[in-house]
Amino acid sequence: MNQSLQIGPLSLPYPLLLALFAIALGRWVARWMAKSAGIEAEPTLTRMLLVGLFAARLAFVWQWHEQYFDAPLSILDIRDGGWSPAAGVIAALLFGLQRAQRQTGMRKPVFAAAITTGLVLMLGSLGFGLTSTTPVPLPPLALTSMTGQPVSLAGFTGKPTVVNLWATWCPPCVREMPVMQQAQVDNPGVNFVFVNQGEAPPAIASFLTRHSLTLNNVLLDPNRLTGAALGHSALPTTLFFDAQGKLADTRIGELSQATIAQRLSNLRGEFSPSSPSQPTTPP
């Protein structure tokens, strides 16, 4: 099953759609309750949303400030998916309660918005969990290296593995490649595997040379079997597997220094295998 909704070139992950639906429903319930009481709720609800988004981003940036401060302008690039949902929810609720003290009758709509949004997110997350109770393993696909050697994707076990699905024509893929290259250098205890989707070796080699990229484990997947096996057609998609080869996390869209550091930190928090100091390529 595909893990995102594809609308032309736009790919929307289902968790993002769930969050948008939960927020929209919470706002609708609050507006309905406020209207029944003769109160104008829209300004407060809009500000709650903006405060929540700002706080969620600010909290994440603060947590990973070392990575962001290396490239300060990246703080503004929210395409990297760097958010702290808990901080955003708490900030939005506190702001809403503060506004409710000034505006008679707003307390119930604010609580209704928070409860509705929270319930939808919780039930939706449970639903996603029920549909993915079986751990997703590294698919047993026979791919090819840039030198024409056969490589089994399922052979990358024994330490955490990051599988990046990419193509040279994909702008977000191009933007994140220097970040991926640096992450590979900084994390020798992690396998980084770059599975190109649907392109020929000359095009890939030209791209790597043109952008001065040195990447280990660049594999060819001319028929895009890896994306199909893992349920992802969007590019870039990065999948994080634990040392046993089981899927632990997924990111649809580009990554920054901070967001890849966060996901690798989460991965190491689950598993801390003893492994060789250099990335390994399976036979």
Residue frames relative to the residue before (quaternion, step in Angstrom):
aa qw qx qy qz dx dy dz
M 1.0000 0.0000 0.0000 0.0000 0.00 0.00 0.00
N 0.4608 -0.6762 0.4988 0.2857 3.56 -0.93 0.92
Q 0.3683 -0.7682 0.4925 0.1778 3.57 -0.95 0.93
S 0.7501 0.2764 -0.1998 0.5666 3.60 1.25 0.25
L 0.4504 -0.6523 0.5372 0.2883 3.53 -1.30 0.41
Q 0.1958 -0.8002 0.5610 0.0810 3.54 -0.63 1.17
I 0.0138 0.7736 -0.6317 0.0478 3.58 -0.72 1.14
G 0.7787 -0.1788 0.0748 0.5967 3.57 0.03 1.29
P 0.8058 -0.2059 0.1608 0.5314 3.62 -0.77 -0.97
L 0.6072 0.5748 -0.3460 0.4257 3.59 1.27 -0.25
S 0.1024 -0.7867 0.6079 0.0331 3.56 -0.92 0.97
L 0.0894 -0.8083 0.5819 0.0050 3.58 -0.67 1.14
P 0.3545 -0.7388 0.5293 0.2199 3.63 -0.49 1.14
Y 0.5738 -0.6225 0.4117 0.3373 3.58 -1.01 0.79
P 0.6284 0.5193 -0.3697 0.4458 3.68 0.92 -0.63
L 0.6268 0.5186 -0.3398 0.4719 3.60 1.07 -0.68
L 0.6458 0.5100 -0.3195 0.4699 3.59 0.97 -0.83
L 0.6234 0.5336 -0.3353 0.4628 3.58 1.04 -0.76
A 0.6636 0.5041 -0.3085 0.4586 3.59 0.91 -0.90
L 0.6552 0.5064 -0.3143 0.4642 3.60 0.95 -0.85
F 0.6531 0.5052 -0.3136 0.4690 3.58 0.99 -0.83
A 0.6470 0.5264 -0.3207 0.4488 3.59 0.96 -0.87
I 0.6635 0.4944 -0.3030 0.4727 3.59 0.94 -0.88
A 0.6630 0.5092 -0.3088 0.4536 3.59 0.91 -0.91
L 0.6680 0.4891 -0.3075 0.4691 3.59 0.94 -0.85
G 0.6363 0.5293 -0.3292 0.4545 3.59 0.99 -0.80
R 0.6536 0.5012 -0.3080 0.4762 3.58 1.00 -0.83
W 0.6458 0.5258 -0.3266 0.4470 3.59 0.96 -0.83
V 0.6512 0.5090 -0.3151 0.4664 3.60 0.94 -0.90
A 0.6666 0.5000 -0.3066 0.4601 3.59 0.91 -0.89
R 0.6532 0.5067 -0.3210 0.4621 3.60 0.95 -0.82
W 0.6436 0.5290 -0.3189 0.4519 3.58 1.00 -0.84
M 0.6709 0.4863 -0.2995 0.4729 3.58 0.94 -0.90
A 0.6651 0.5022 -0.3082 0.4587 3.58 0.95 -0.85
K 0.6432 0.5242 -0.3234 0.4549 3.57 0.99 -0.82
S 0.6307 0.5361 -0.3297 0.4539 3.58 1.05 -0.78
A 0.7190 0.4080 -0.2337 0.5119 3.57 1.15 -0.63
G 0.5178 -0.6693 0.4006 0.3514 3.57 1.28 0.12
I 0.5134 0.6347 -0.4098 0.4070 3.58 1.16 0.65
E 0.3579 -0.6981 0.5764 0.2287 3.57 -1.13 0.68
A 0.1153 -0.8540 0.5070 0.0193 3.58 -0.28 1.29
E 0.5118 0.7116 -0.4064 0.2580 3.60 1.12 -0.58
P 0.6605 0.5011 -0.3486 0.4372 3.68 0.78 -0.80
T 0.6683 0.4959 -0.3060 0.4624 3.59 0.93 -0.87
L 0.6664 0.5067 -0.3076 0.4523 3.60 0.92 -0.89
T 0.6468 0.5146 -0.3213 0.4622 3.58 0.98 -0.81
R 0.6724 0.4829 -0.2975 0.4755 3.58 0.95 -0.85
M 0.5932 0.5535 -0.3636 0.4578 3.59 1.07 -0.65
L 0.6603 0.5090 -0.3043 0.4607 3.57 0.93 -0.92
L 0.6820 0.4882 -0.2917 0.4597 3.58 0.87 -0.93
V 0.6406 0.5114 -0.3209 0.4744 3.58 0.99 -0.83
G 0.6522 0.5248 -0.3141 0.4478 3.58 0.96 -0.86
L 0.6660 0.4954 -0.3013 0.4693 3.58 0.93 -0.89
F 0.6556 0.5113 -0.3116 0.4601 3.58 0.94 -0.89
A 0.6801 0.4878 -0.2947 0.4611 3.58 0.89 -0.92
A 0.6360 0.5354 -0.3321 0.4457 3.59 1.00 -0.80
R 0.6773 0.4717 -0.2901 0.4844 3.57 0.98 -0.83
L 0.6613 0.5235 -0.3100 0.4388 3.57 0.89 -0.96
A 0.6568 0.5127 -0.3166 0.4534 3.59 0.94 -0.86
F 0.6583 0.4982 -0.3167 0.4671 3.58 0.97 -0.81
V 0.6466 0.5192 -0.3198 0.4583 3.58 0.95 -0.89
W 0.6550 0.5073 -0.3205 0.4592 3.58 0.96 -0.81
Q 0.6484 0.5263 -0.3213 0.4465 3.58 0.96 -0.84
W 0.7890 0.2331 -0.1072 0.5582 3.59 1.03 -0.82
H 0.1476 0.8564 -0.4853 0.0962 3.56 1.12 0.74
E 0.5901 0.5818 -0.3911 0.4004 3.62 1.01 -0.62
Q 0.6803 0.4772 -0.2889 0.4754 3.58 0.95 -0.88
Y 0.6887 0.4815 -0.2927 0.4563 3.58 0.91 -0.87
F 0.6728 0.5108 -0.3142 0.4332 3.59 0.94 -0.79
D 0.5360 0.5930 -0.4112 0.4382 3.59 1.24 -0.24
A 0.7705 0.0761 -0.0363 0.6319 3.57 1.21 -0.61
P 0.2263 -0.8515 0.4527 0.1370 3.60 0.39 1.24
L 0.6322 0.5475 -0.3503 0.4218 3.61 1.00 -0.69
S 0.5720 0.6034 -0.3818 0.4037 3.59 1.18 -0.45
I 0.4980 0.6436 -0.4304 0.3906 3.59 1.23 -0.29
L 0.7006 0.4758 -0.2603 0.4638 3.57 1.05 -0.79
D 0.6265 0.5515 -0.3352 0.4369 3.59 1.22 -0.37
I 0.1180 -0.8446 0.5208 0.0384 3.57 0.13 1.30
R 0.4581 0.6884 -0.4515 0.3351 3.60 1.24 0.04
D 0.5861 0.6070 -0.3725 0.3864 3.60 1.21 -0.31
G 0.4758 -0.7063 0.4231 0.3095 3.61 1.24 -0.10
G 0.4442 0.7117 -0.4435 0.3156 3.59 1.19 0.42
W 0.2537 0.7546 -0.5548 0.2419 3.56 -0.13 1.35
S 0.2304 -0.7190 0.6314 0.1766 3.54 -1.29 0.45
P 0.2871 -0.8138 0.4747 0.1731 3.62 0.06 1.26
A 0.6428 0.5365 -0.3384 0.4296 3.60 0.91 -0.86
A 0.6575 0.5023 -0.3110 0.4675 3.59 0.94 -0.88
G 0.6512 0.5291 -0.3135 0.4447 3.57 1.00 -0.80
V 0.6614 0.5034 -0.3040 0.4656 3.57 0.94 -0.90
I 0.6664 0.5034 -0.3069 0.4564 3.59 0.88 -0.94
A 0.6693 0.5016 -0.3049 0.4554 3.59 0.90 -0.92
A 0.6562 0.5111 -0.3155 0.4568 3.59 0.94 -0.86
L 0.6687 0.4979 -0.3038 0.4611 3.59 0.94 -0.89
L 0.6577 0.5038 -0.3163 0.4622 3.61 0.91 -0.86
F 0.6442 0.5068 -0.3239 0.4725 3.57 0.99 -0.80
G 0.6542 0.5215 -0.3141 0.4488 3.57 0.96 -0.87
L 0.6587 0.4967 -0.3085 0.4734 3.57 0.98 -0.81
Q 0.6299 0.5265 -0.3366 0.4613 3.58 1.03 -0.75
R 0.6643 0.4857 -0.3007 0.4820 3.58 1.00 -0.80
A 0.6256 0.5587 -0.3373 0.4274 3.58 1.07 -0.73
Q 0.6049 0.5568 -0.3602 0.4409 3.58 1.12 -0.56
R 0.6946 0.4557 -0.2701 0.4867 3.59 1.14 -0.59
Q 0.7621 0.3157 -0.1560 0.5433 3.57 1.14 -0.67
T 0.3880 -0.7548 0.4830 0.2153 3.56 -0.33 1.26
G 0.8222 0.2627 -0.2045 0.4617 3.54 -0.96 0.94
M 0.5675 0.6286 -0.3831 0.3688 3.62 1.22 -0.07
R 0.5070 0.6795 -0.4295 0.3112 3.59 1.18 -0.37
K 0.6770 0.4950 -0.3063 0.4505 3.61 0.85 -0.91
P 0.6605 0.4868 -0.3344 0.4636 3.65 0.83 -0.76
V 0.6332 0.5285 -0.3370 0.4540 3.60 1.01 -0.76
F 0.6689 0.4787 -0.2969 0.4850 3.58 0.90 -0.90
A 0.6344 0.5368 -0.3324 0.4459 3.58 1.00 -0.80
A 0.6418 0.5167 -0.3206 0.4673 3.58 0.99 -0.82
A 0.6757 0.4987 -0.2951 0.4558 3.58 0.90 -0.94
I 0.6836 0.4864 -0.2921 0.4591 3.59 0.88 -0.95
T 0.6547 0.5135 -0.3168 0.4554 3.59 0.92 -0.88
T 0.6678 0.4968 -0.3007 0.4657 3.56 0.87 -0.96
G 0.6710 0.5097 -0.2969 0.4494 3.57 0.91 -0.91
L 0.6609 0.5093 -0.3099 0.4559 3.59 0.94 -0.87
V 0.6574 0.5040 -0.3192 0.4603 3.58 0.91 -0.88
L 0.6555 0.5050 -0.3129 0.4661 3.59 0.95 -0.84
M 0.6655 0.5072 -0.3058 0.4542 3.57 0.94 -0.88
L 0.6922 0.4672 -0.2831 0.4717 3.58 0.84 -0.98
G 0.6447 0.5175 -0.3237 0.4601 3.57 1.01 -0.77
S 0.6485 0.5106 -0.3130 0.4699 3.57 0.99 -0.83
L 0.6280 0.5186 -0.3314 0.4762 3.57 1.04 -0.75
G 0.6392 0.5315 -0.3202 0.4544 3.55 1.02 -0.81
F 0.6448 0.5007 -0.3171 0.4827 3.56 0.97 -0.83
G 0.6492 0.5327 -0.3130 0.4435 3.56 1.02 -0.83
L 0.6622 0.5123 -0.3052 0.4537 3.58 1.00 -0.83
T 0.6922 0.4672 -0.2837 0.4712 3.58 1.08 -0.65
S 0.7661 0.2892 -0.1769 0.5460 3.61 1.25 -0.16
T 0.1774 0.8190 -0.5233 0.1545 3.57 0.92 0.95
T 0.6658 0.4755 -0.3057 0.4870 3.59 1.15 -0.55
P 0.4550 -0.6933 0.4765 0.2920 3.62 -0.68 1.01
V 0.3505 -0.7346 0.5458 0.1989 3.57 -0.94 0.91
P 0.2229 -0.8013 0.5396 0.1305 3.61 -0.56 1.10
L 0.6286 -0.4519 0.4436 0.4515 3.53 -1.34 0.07
P 0.4208 -0.7333 0.4594 0.2723 3.63 -0.60 1.02
P 0.4406 -0.7052 0.4893 0.2632 3.61 -0.98 0.81
L 0.2189 0.7974 -0.5248 0.2021 3.56 0.58 1.18
A 0.3237 -0.7180 0.5822 0.2015 3.55 -1.09 0.75
L 0.0319 -0.8040 0.5928 -0.0341 3.55 -0.37 1.28
T 0.4055 -0.7095 0.5259 0.2357 3.57 -1.29 -0.02
S 0.4095 -0.6928 0.5340 0.2594 3.56 -1.03 0.80
M 0.6839 -0.4801 0.3498 0.4236 3.57 -1.28 0.15
T 0.6849 0.4518 -0.2838 0.4962 3.59 1.22 -0.39
G 0.6105 -0.6006 0.3322 0.3952 3.57 1.29 0.19
Q 0.5023 0.6548 -0.4278 0.3687 3.59 1.26 0.14
P 0.4623 -0.6713 0.4934 0.3036 3.63 -0.97 0.76
V 0.0464 -0.7889 0.6127 -0.0134 3.57 -0.98 0.90
S 0.2887 -0.7479 0.5748 0.1638 3.57 -0.90 0.97
L 0.4121 -0.7231 0.4956 0.2482 3.57 -0.65 1.09
A 0.6467 0.5345 -0.3167 0.4425 3.58 1.06 -0.74
G 0.5830 0.6072 -0.3691 0.3940 3.59 1.23 -0.23
F 0.5831 0.5756 -0.3796 0.4297 3.59 1.25 -0.18
T 0.3535 0.6986 -0.5415 0.3062 3.55 0.29 1.27
G 0.5640 0.5980 -0.4450 0.3553 3.55 -1.31 0.17
K 0.7673 -0.0249 -0.0203 0.6405 3.55 1.27 -0.34
P 0.6849 -0.4850 0.3164 0.4422 3.61 -1.16 0.38
T 0.1425 -0.7952 0.5881 0.0392 3.54 -1.12 0.77
V 0.1721 -0.7576 0.6244 0.0805 3.55 -0.98 0.95
V 0.1049 -0.7909 0.6025 0.0213 3.56 -0.68 1.16
N 0.1007 -0.8050 0.5845 0.0103 3.56 -0.61 1.19
L 0.1908 -0.7638 0.6097 0.0920 3.57 -0.73 1.13
W 0.1215 0.8260 -0.5246 0.1666 3.57 -0.53 1.15
A 0.0926 -0.7575 0.6386 0.0996 3.54 -1.40 0.08
T 0.5899 -0.6153 0.3943 0.3435 3.57 -1.12 0.61
W 0.6759 0.5059 -0.2920 0.4494 3.61 1.15 -0.57
C 0.5880 0.6016 -0.3423 0.4185 3.60 1.32 -0.18
P 0.3999 -0.7556 0.4589 0.2419 3.67 -0.36 1.18
P 0.6695 0.4738 -0.3388 0.4609 3.69 0.83 -0.76
C 0.5971 0.5545 -0.3621 0.4527 3.59 1.11 -0.65
V 0.6544 0.5178 -0.3043 0.4593 3.56 0.95 -0.93
R 0.6722 0.5146 -0.3051 0.4362 3.59 0.91 -0.92
E 0.7506 0.4207 -0.2372 0.4509 3.59 0.93 -0.83
M 0.4795 0.7067 -0.4327 0.2888 3.62 1.18 -0.28
P 0.6438 0.4928 -0.3562 0.4646 3.68 0.88 -0.67
V 0.6148 0.5317 -0.3405 0.4727 3.59 1.10 -0.68
M 0.6561 0.5077 -0.3054 0.4675 3.57 0.96 -0.87
Q 0.6365 0.5312 -0.3282 0.4527 3.57 0.96 -0.84
Q 0.6783 0.4800 -0.2929 0.4730 3.59 0.91 -0.90
A 0.6324 0.5308 -0.3321 0.4562 3.58 1.02 -0.77
Q 0.6287 0.5295 -0.3338 0.4614 3.58 1.04 -0.73
V 0.6552 0.4995 -0.3036 0.4785 3.58 1.03 -0.78
D 0.7253 0.4679 -0.2416 0.4434 3.57 0.91 -0.97
N 0.7714 0.3042 -0.1509 0.5383 3.60 1.20 -0.42
P 0.0566 -0.8455 0.5307 0.0166 3.60 0.44 1.17
G 0.6464 0.5242 -0.3237 0.4501 3.60 1.20 -0.34
V 0.6659 0.4417 -0.2932 0.5249 3.57 1.29 0.24
N 0.3745 -0.6900 0.5693 0.2438 3.58 -1.03 0.80
F 0.0840 -0.7538 0.6489 0.0608 3.58 -0.94 0.90
V 0.0382 -0.8042 0.5920 -0.0370 3.56 -0.68 1.14
F 0.1466 -0.8052 0.5732 0.0415 3.57 -0.64 1.15
V 0.0839 -0.8285 0.5537 -0.0072 3.55 -0.17 1.33
N 0.2340 -0.7866 0.5579 0.1235 3.57 -0.31 1.24
Q 0.2841 -0.7859 0.5354 0.1219 3.53 -0.92 0.99
G 0.9089 0.0003 -0.0419 0.4150 3.50 -0.57 1.29
E 0.6489 0.5297 -0.3337 0.4324 3.63 1.16 0.19
A 0.5238 -0.6483 0.4700 0.2906 3.54 -1.27 0.51
P 0.6741 -0.5324 0.3366 0.3858 3.61 -1.17 0.59
P 0.6530 0.5150 -0.3615 0.4214 3.69 0.81 -0.74
A 0.6515 0.5105 -0.3194 0.4614 3.60 0.98 -0.81
I 0.6605 0.5026 -0.3046 0.4672 3.57 1.00 -0.83
A 0.6604 0.5088 -0.3075 0.4587 3.59 0.90 -0.93
S 0.6439 0.5179 -0.3185 0.4644 3.58 0.99 -0.81
F 0.6396 0.5272 -0.3165 0.4613 3.57 1.01 -0.83
L 0.6743 0.4995 -0.2991 0.4542 3.59 0.85 -0.96
T 0.6620 0.4980 -0.3020 0.4717 3.58 1.00 -0.81
R 0.6629 0.5315 -0.3032 0.4313 3.56 0.91 -0.95
H 0.7612 0.3457 -0.1823 0.5176 3.57 1.05 -0.78
S 0.4243 -0.7377 0.4393 0.2877 3.61 1.30 0.27
L 0.3521 0.7425 -0.4853 0.2986 3.56 0.93 0.97
T 0.0887 -0.7600 0.6421 0.0459 3.54 -1.04 0.89
L 0.0740 0.8204 -0.5535 0.1234 3.55 -0.22 1.31
N 0.3310 -0.7034 0.5904 0.2170 3.54 -1.06 0.79
N 0.8490 0.2108 -0.1362 0.4650 3.55 -1.27 0.48
V 0.2475 0.7190 -0.5968 0.2562 3.56 0.68 1.13
L 0.0574 -0.8275 0.5577 -0.0293 3.56 -0.52 1.22
L 0.3844 -0.7226 0.5379 0.2018 3.55 -1.19 0.68
D 0.0070 0.7693 -0.6375 0.0411 3.54 -0.98 0.95
P 0.1271 -0.8659 0.4774 0.0787 3.60 0.51 1.19
N 0.7414 0.3887 -0.2209 0.5004 3.60 1.11 -0.60
R 0.4282 -0.7366 0.4295 0.2992 3.60 1.32 0.26
L 0.1999 0.8163 -0.5141 0.1713 3.56 1.02 0.84
T 0.6150 0.5694 -0.3577 0.4117 3.60 1.05 -0.69
G 0.6622 0.4983 -0.3037 0.4700 3.56 0.90 -0.91
A 0.6583 0.5062 -0.3084 0.4639 3.57 0.97 -0.85
A 0.6677 0.5128 -0.3067 0.4439 3.59 0.94 -0.87
L 0.7494 0.3832 -0.2034 0.5002 3.58 1.07 -0.74
G 0.5164 -0.6851 0.3925 0.3315 3.59 1.28 0.05
H 0.6192 0.5268 -0.3511 0.4645 3.57 1.11 0.64
S 0.1026 -0.7973 0.5935 0.0377 3.55 -0.77 1.08
A 0.5864 0.5916 -0.3668 0.4142 3.60 1.24 -0.37
L 0.1430 -0.7658 0.6217 0.0810 3.54 -1.21 0.65
P 0.5619 -0.2745 -0.7799 0.0277 1.48 -1.82 1.71
T 0.1108 -0.7343 0.6609 0.1085 3.51 -1.30 0.49
T 0.1052 -0.7910 0.6019 0.0317 3.57 -0.88 0.97
L 0.1191 -0.8044 0.5818 0.0124 3.55 -0.76 1.12
F 0.2212 -0.7878 0.5698 0.0762 3.54 -0.89 1.03
F 0.0863 -0.8074 0.5837 -0.0017 3.57 -0.59 1.22
D 0.4594 -0.6759 0.4986 0.2889 3.56 -1.06 0.73
A 0.7427 -0.4315 0.2775 0.4303 3.56 -1.30 0.07
Q 0.6662 0.4760 -0.2965 0.4916 3.57 1.23 -0.39
G 0.5594 -0.6414 0.3727 0.3697 3.57 1.26 0.11
K 0.5196 0.6195 -0.4228 0.4093 3.60 1.20 0.48
L 0.5206 -0.6604 0.4470 0.3050 3.56 -0.96 0.90
A 0.1273 -0.8147 0.5646 0.0341 3.58 -0.79 1.07
D 0.8065 -0.0187 0.0578 0.5881 3.61 1.07 -0.62
T 0.1154 -0.7817 0.6106 0.0521 3.55 -1.24 0.54
R 0.0687 -0.7699 0.6326 0.0482 3.54 -1.10 0.73
I 0.1403 -0.7576 0.6340 0.0655 3.57 -0.73 1.13
G 0.7034 0.3539 -0.2908 0.5436 3.56 -0.44 1.22
E 0.6667 -0.5412 0.3398 0.3835 3.53 -1.28 0.28
L 0.3156 -0.7278 0.5856 0.1666 3.51 -1.33 0.49
S 0.2792 -0.7168 0.6096 0.1913 3.54 -1.25 0.53
Q 0.7188 -0.3877 0.3224 0.4787 3.57 -1.28 -0.03
A 0.6887 0.4984 -0.2829 0.4442 3.56 0.93 -0.92
T 0.7235 0.4512 -0.2783 0.4423 3.59 0.77 -0.96
I 0.6438 0.4780 -0.3512 0.4835 3.59 1.04 -0.54
A 0.6085 0.5362 -0.3534 0.4662 3.61 1.10 -0.64
Q 0.6332 0.5338 -0.3316 0.4518 3.58 1.00 -0.80
R 0.7116 0.4619 -0.2712 0.4546 3.58 0.81 -0.99
L 0.6305 0.5044 -0.3378 0.4838 3.58 1.07 -0.62
S 0.6175 0.5368 -0.3388 0.4646 3.58 1.07 -0.70
N 0.6447 0.5073 -0.3164 0.4764 3.58 0.99 -0.83
L 0.6491 0.5262 -0.3137 0.4510 3.56 0.99 -0.86
R 0.6785 0.4721 -0.2922 0.4811 3.58 0.95 -0.84
G 0.5929 0.5777 -0.3645 0.4264 3.58 1.13 -0.52
E 0.6750 0.4689 -0.2814 0.4952 3.55 1.19 -0.57
F 0.8096 0.0609 0.0141 0.5836 3.56 0.98 -0.86
S 0.0431 -0.7857 0.6170 0.0062 3.57 -0.98 0.88
P 0.0128 0.8476 -0.5298 0.0261 3.59 0.56 1.13
S 0.4096 -0.6406 0.5706 0.3104 3.52 -1.17 0.48
S 0.0774 0.8220 -0.5513 0.1198 3.57 -0.64 1.08
P 0.6473 -0.5059 0.3819 0.4234 3.57 -1.25 0.30
S 0.5767 -0.6295 0.4044 0.3280 3.54 -1.19 0.50
Q 0.7346 0.3629 -0.2337 0.5235 3.63 1.19 -0.30
P 0.5861 -0.5690 0.4292 0.3854 3.61 -1.12 0.61
T 0.2646 -0.7771 0.5550 0.1345 3.54 -0.98 0.85
T 0.2239 -0.7351 0.6224 0.1487 3.52 -1.20 0.60
P 0.4179 -0.7208 0.4826 0.2700 3.60 -0.70 0.99
P 0.5834 -0.5909 0.4097 0.3777 3.55 -1.14 0.48
